[in-house]
């Protein structure tokens, strides 16, 4: 019986790998650290243009660590989202979790974990943030609705907040007060993307708008399915955007609590998230007819503004003072 279960799981894993880039597979022989870091850098810079821009602001010595962290996040996400079969995705995520365990035991074979092992060792990063991300990707396979904002925030605690904590660890800026502001920023960025992608997520079978808020504003799933933003839907989105802007405000204090280089990235991503909210507002909260987006020109302006803040910190975004309640 055990052999049959193992064989069935191996078959799921093999079918899952076949749906993904061949380079994602775990090699028989571990690469060298240099080869592993090259793998992660190429993955990071080819998959996410904003990562490439943000990495300009980082000290050169930190870039390999960010490449490794990004590569881990990217492949983990793809294992859950790009396979197209729940059983296969869960089997791959379980395997990836075992590789994470092996990484902390010094037995890494995948290039991501070879590179990540060095980052973990030199930056003293605990396993929990990496494991939390896998919890979120597993949850994606079975949870498609959220009863309340509390449940949505609980999901963000695993899907978004670990990324900010990993960044703080990598930069040597980890402590509880910084974690709190980082969590607010990361959750706000996740929520902004949710409100931006309501129609796209619905096509994937997911609704991140809290069910109790939908009920309170008189919005049913048929409104999302129909693609026409009713006055009730616009009011609901206004409510969620206002809540999300408050989280950004809570997180902005972190910009003044970290090194200048990291502050540049935080400023850039916070401005980007707030710009998404403004794009939603400019459409009068209609995210169903078409997806709000930030134009390339706006992205360039945001990057230039962030660069100006390096020379003139007075231009940085300002939020609520640290420790001050909303």
Secondary structure as UniProt FT lines:
FT   HELIX           2..18
FT   HELIX           22..24
FT   HELIX           33..47
FT   HELIX           49..55
FT   TURN            56..57
FT   HELIX           60..81
FT   HELIX           86..104
FT   TURN            105..106
FT   HELIX           111..123
FT   HELIX           128..139
FT   TURN            140..142
FT   HELIX           149..159
FT   HELIX           161..170
FT   TURN            171..172
FT   HELIX           176..196
FT   HELIX           198..203
FT   TURN            204..205
FT   HELIX           211..217
FT   HELIX           221..226
FT   HELIX           231..251
FT   HELIX           252..257
FT   HELIX           260..282
FT   TURN            283..285
FT   HELIX           296..311
FT   HELIX           313..315
FT   TURN            322..323
//
